Amino acid sequence: MTGMAVATVAAVEKVAARTVRAVLETVGGEKALLET
């Protein structure tokens, strides 16, 4: 059960990191468009 909890937390962190990266890329892209 502990192993499953660790795996679940790791998966959630992976998804969260991916989401944050995607948001930052989107914001960065919009800033680049606005600056151009």
MOMOZI-V783286 format. One record per pair of residues at least 24 apart in sequence whose ideal C-beta (glycine too) atoms are under 7 Angstrom apart, sorted by the first residue. I is the first residue (numbers start at 1). GAP is how many residues later the second one is. D is the distance in whole Angstrom. If there is no record, write none. Layout:
# MOMOZI-V783286
I,GAP,D
I,GAP,D
This chain:
# MOMOZI-V783286
none
